[in-house]
């Protein structure tokens, strides 16, 4: 165990994280305007409170859809403060419209496709209507199949098992592990992290020429979960089809921010998750061409996936039912449909809101000395609201802990289940750069005040250090004294 202490990090990047001890209360920043005056400095005895807060309004005055928990206040070293949610790339809060749809569906909840009673018929109808809503959301063609899964990871695992024998899969090292790993080592052709989009196009074309086979699948992310950079899906779809291959698009980081359109992209498959699309109820989606899905082995063997079972064998269903064995997560499907419908209704306002916040976030971090924002293709790349960055001389996990404990800001640190990409972006032959990064990601639960608070907190960290003593243990960074987040909160059940 080590306790690190200094007034500020050295001018050179260090492999040893720095920490700062505030010697006098006057060195502490003033309390947030939202802080509770009655809260103790360490905040160890009070539970987080939820308070009402007005809806965000974009510059043109259009209201954004509300999220559950928008009024959350959290304990910090300086007292109770409004939570700055800048961790949407990991999981999004639920929309209020999603919660309302779930509450209504629960009143008549029953089995799906397994009962003649009114409740079962109604629940079954809503389940299939949810499938149609999601199909419209992803721009599915009339003959595409939409399968409800658990997550994007689950969707790719399903597709990997449905691929024709000896299918060759092409995937860039830029991908999230859920997109990189499920295809199997011996049938996967991995492409290095490209320097530019032109480089990516050339690498893929060369690989397609060098690896001819009857069945081939190109897998790309529509938006990076590390840098937020958007890939031109239509261009890579055209290249894949030119060489007789299909393309599968990971839209996990795109679904909450931009339009998904299978038909316009001319893509073959797309997958995304409800928990990243304001519907955290355990549902994902795989949508696309029916032939491979109908001929592949059923993903979940059991009831619902069968057409008939006799002593002589089993005949499996085709269509979505083939891969949705067991009782489906109907509440999750309804929640996701409600989220998709709400996002479509507010698409312009959402994009304006996120553009404003992203521009301020990037501009603010750019002004802080020693902060480096990660990028695959360069600063001018089109991107959604995901920004990964490092701070010279500071361990990324310490930065995220400081942001939480001292400022009430939620971010993520690490390699974001994209180790190959992060290692490449942080590669340093002298071993002096960070090995992980901090990721701030915006969405409907984010505010301009939260973004400004993050920028100010990082700037303060660089200029003055931390407000507390931090100790590095085997389990990570811990703050001296009582961690204000260690509060007794009544269980929701």
N, C-alpha and C positions, 0 to 999 in steps of 0.2 A: 504494500500500500504506500502511496506517495502523496504528499501535500505539496502542491505547486503554488508559488507565490512570487509575484513581481508587480511593479507598478504598471507595466505595459509590455507587450511582446517586443522583442528586438526588431530592428529594421530588416533583418534577414529572416526568411522563412525558417522555422525550426521544426525538427522532428519531435521536439518535446513541447507539448501544449502548455500554454501559459495560463495563469490565473492571478487574480488581483484581490487584495484584501482592502476594503474600505476602512480607513483608520478613524474617520470622524463622520458623524451623521450628516454634516453639511456636504459631504462628498456624494451623498445619495441624490438621485434625480428627484424632482418634485413629484408628488403623488399624481396619478392619472386623474383627470377630471371625473372619471367614472368610479374612482376608488371610494370605498365606504369609509367615512371618517371614524367610525366606531370599530373598524377591524384592527386587530393587533398587527404589529409589524411583521411577525412571522406567520400570522394567519392560521395557526395550527388547530384551532378549535371550531371553526365555522365551516359548514358545508357549502359547496357551490350553490348559488341562487339563480333562479331563472326570472328574468324581468322582461316586461314587454318592451318592444322597440319598434319604431316605425319602419315600414317597408323602405328598402332602398328605392331611390328614384334616379333613373338615368338622366343625362343632361336635357334630353328632349321632354322629360316629364312623364314618360311611360313607366308605370309601376312594374317592378320585377316580381316574379312569383316568390312567395314567402317560404322560408325553410323552418322546420321544427328546430327549436333550440336557439333561435336567433338572439334571444335575450340572455343567453348564458353568461354568468359572471363566475370568475374563477379566483381562487386564492393565490396571491403572490407574496413575495417578501415585503412589498409595500402596501399590502392590503388587498381587498377585494376589487377586481377590475373586470371590465368587459372582455370576454374571450375573443382574441383575434384568430379566426380560423383560416390558416394558410396551409392547410394540409388536405386539400380536395383531391389531389392526385392519388392519395391512398384510399380514402373513402369520403363520400359526400354525405351531408345530412339529408334527411328525408324532406321532401316538399310537403307543405301543409295540405296540398291537394292529394298527395299520395296517402297521407295519414287519414284524410277524410274518406278516400276510396276504400282503404283497408277497414276502417271502422264500419262502414256501411256493409262491406262484403262479409264481415264477421257475423253480422246479424242473421244472415241466412246461410252461413258456411255449412257445406255438406260435401259428400263425395263427388268426384268428377267422373262422368261416364260410367257410373256404377249404381245408379239408383233411379227409381221411377217417381220418387216423391218430389214435391214442388221445389224444396230447397236444393235437392240434388240437380234437378233440371235447370234451375236458375244459376247455380254455381257452375255447372258444366257450360252453360251458354256464355257466361261471363269469361270463363277460361278461354274459350275459342275466340270470343270477341277481342280478348286481350292479345291473342296471337295475330289477329288481323291488324290491330292497332300498331303492334311492333313491326309487322311486315311493312306497313305504310311508312313507319319511322325510318326504316333502313332502305327504303326504295326497292323493295323486293319485286321481282318479276312475277307474273301470274303463276308460273310453274315452279317457282322456288319453294323450298321447304323451310319452315321456321321451327326450330326445336328449342324448347325451354331447357336450360341446363342450370347449373349452380353459379358458375362464374365464367369468365373468359378462359381461365385455365382449364376448367371442365370442358368447355366447348372444344378447345384444341385437342384435348385428350380423346374426346369423342371422334373428332374428324380423323385423328391419327389412326384410330382403329377401323375406320371405314374406308381408308384409302385402298385402292386396288393393290394387289401384290406387286412388289418391286417398284413401287412409286419412288421417284427421287425427289427429295425436298430441298429447296434452295432458300437459305435464310441468312441474313446479315448478322454480324456480331453485335449490331446495335440493339438487338431485340431484348425484350423482357424474357426472363427465364421461361415463362409459361408458353411463349411463342418459339423459343429457341430449342427447348429440350424434348418435347413429347414425341418427336418423329422417329427417334431411334438413331443411334450413332452411325450405323453402317449405311443408312440410306439418306443421310443428311449431308448436303454440301454447304459448308459454312463459308460465307464471304466476309472479308475483313471490313473493319470500319472504314467507310469511304471518306475522302477529304472534301468532296463536293458532290452535288447531285449528278453532275456529268460523270464523275468517277464512279458513282453507284450504278448508274445506267451501264457504263462500260464493263464494270465488274460482273454484273448480272448477265449481260449479253455474252461475254466470254465464257462464263460458267455454263450457260445454256447450250452454247455451241460445243463445249468440251464434254458435256455429259448428256448425250442423247439417250433417251429411253422412251418406252411407249407411254408411260404415265409420269408426268412431272408436275410439281406444285411449287410455286413461288410464294413465300410468306413474308409480308412486310407490315410494319406498323404504320397506321395513318398519321400518328403523332407520337413522338418519343416521350416515354414516361420520365426521362431524365432531363431533357432539355426543352421539351415542348415543341420541338421543330416538326413541321408538317411536311409529309412526303407527298409528292404529286402522284396519287394513286392511279389516276387514269393513264399516266405515262408508263408506269411500270406494268399495268394491266395490258396495255397495247404491246409492250415488248414481250411479255410472257406469251400472249396469244400468237404473236408473230412466229414464235418458235414452238408452237403447239403445246404450250404448258398452260396450266390454270394458275389462278392467283387467289390467295386467302389474305384478308385484310384484318389486322388487329386494330379494332376501333375503341379499345378500352379507354384510351386517353383522349379520344375525339368526341365520343358520344354526348358528353355534357356540354360541349363547346361549339361544335360545327355540325353541319348536315352530313349524314351518312346516306349514300345513294348507290346501291348496288348496280342499278340499271345504268345510271349516268356514268359511273366509273367503268362499267363493263367488267366488273369483278365477279368472281365465281362464288366466293364465300366471305362472310364477315362475322366477327364475333365481338361481343361487348358484355359488360357486367352491369347489373342493376345497382350494385353498391357504389359504383362510380358515376351513376346517372340519377342520383337523388331518390333511389328506391332501394334502400339497404334491407331487403327482405329475402335475401338468399336466392336470387334468380339471375341467370345469365342467358345469353342467346347465341345460337349458331344458326345462321341463315344462308341459303345458297342453293346451288344446283342439286337436284333431287337424285340423279342417277347413282352417284357414289354412295349417298346416304341410304338409298333403298336397297342397294346390293351389298353393302357392308354388313358385318356382323352387328347385331343389336348391342347397344352400349350397356344397357342394364337388363339382364335376363330376368324375366318375371312377368307378373300379371300386367296387362295393358299393352305389352309389347308383342303379344301372341295373337294370331288369328285362330289357331286351333292347336290343341295338344291331344295326341292319341298315343296308344301303345306303340304305334309305328314311327312316331316322331313328332316334331313340332313345326308348324308353319308360322313364320313370323309376319307381323304386320308391316306395311309400308307406310311412308309418310312420317310425320312427327312421332306417332305412337310407337314406331319401331325402336326409338331411342329414349322414350320417356316411361320406361317400365316402373311399376309401383304407383302409389298414389302421388300425383304431381303436386308441386308447391303452388297451388292455385292462388293463394294470397300473394305470394311473390310475383306471380304473373300479372295479377290485377294491379299491384303496386307499380310494376314496371310500365304497364300500359298507361296508367295515370300519369306517370312521370313523362313518358314520351309525348302524350297529348299536351301536357302543360308546356313542355319545352317548345314544341312546335308552335303553340299559340303565342309564345313570348320570344321567339327566336331572335328578332332584331334587337329587342331590348337587352337580352342576355349578352349578345355579342358586343353591343355598345358598352355595357357595364364592364365586361371583362377586358375590352380593349383599353378603356380608361385606366383600370387598375394595373394591367400589365405594363402599359407605358410608364406609369409612375414608378412601379416597382423596379423596372430595369433602369430607368433614368436615375432613380435614387441610389441604387446599388453601384451604379457606374461612377458616382461622385465620391464613394467611400474608398480611401486609399487601402490597397492591399486586398480588395475584394475582386475575385475573378469569377465571372459567369461562364459556365461550361456551354460549349456549342459544338455541334458536329460540322455544320456547313458554314458557320460564320454569323456575325452579328445581324446581318440583313435578312436572315432566313425568316420565312413566315412561321409563326408559332402560336400555340395556344398558351394558356396561363400557367405554365410550369417553368420555374427558374431554379436551376441547381447552381450553387456557388461555393467557393472556398474563401476563407479569411486567412491571410498570411500569418503564420505563427500560432494559430489557434486550432485545436482539435475540433473537428466538425461536431462530434457528439457533445462536447462541452458547449459549443455555440448553441446548439439546439436546447440543451438543458438550461442555459442562462436565459435564452429567449422565453422559455416557459416559466421558470421559477421567478425571474426578476421582472418580466414584462407581460406575462399572460398571453404569450403568442404560441400557437401550435404550428410546428413545422416537422419535417422528418430529416433524419441524417442517415448516412450509410452509403450503400451502393444500389439501393432501390431495386433489388432483384434484376439488375442488369450489370453484373460484375464485369463482363468483358468490355462493355462500352465505357463504364466509369474508369476502369483500369487504363484503357487506351487514352481517354481524355485527360487523365491525371498523370500519365507516364512522364517520368523525370529520371534521366540517366544518373543524376547526382543524388537521387533519393531524398531531396529536400522538400518536395511538394507533398501535399496532403494525400492520403490514401483513400479518403472518403469525402463526401460533400454534404452540404445542407441543401434541402429542397423546400422552396416555398411555392405553393400552388394555390391559385385563386379559383373562386366560383361564386355561387349565389350566397354562400355563407360568409363571404369576405366583404369587407368594407374599405373605403378609401382611408378611413382613420386607421384601420388595422395595418394597411400597407405602409402608411406614414410612420406608424409606431415601429414596425419592423426595421425600416430604413434607419430611423433614429436610434434604435437599439443597437444595430450593427455598428453604426458610426460611433456611438458611445463606447462600445466594446473596444473598438480599435483605438480610440483616443484615450480612454481612461481605464480600461480594464473592467473587471466585474465588481459588483457591489458586495460580494460575499466570498468566503473561503470555500474552495471546491477541492475535493479529495478524489483521486483516481484509485478505485478499488477493482478487484477482480470482476465485479458485476457492473462496473461503469462509474460515472461521475456522481458523487453525492455532495450535497451542500452541508456545510458545518451547521450544527444545531438541528432544529426541526424543519423538515421539508414542508412548506406550507400546503403542498398537495396531498400530504398524508393526513387526510381528514376522515372522520367517520361519516359516511353517507348511507342513509337508509336504503336497503336493497329495493329495487323496483317491484319485486314480488313479495 
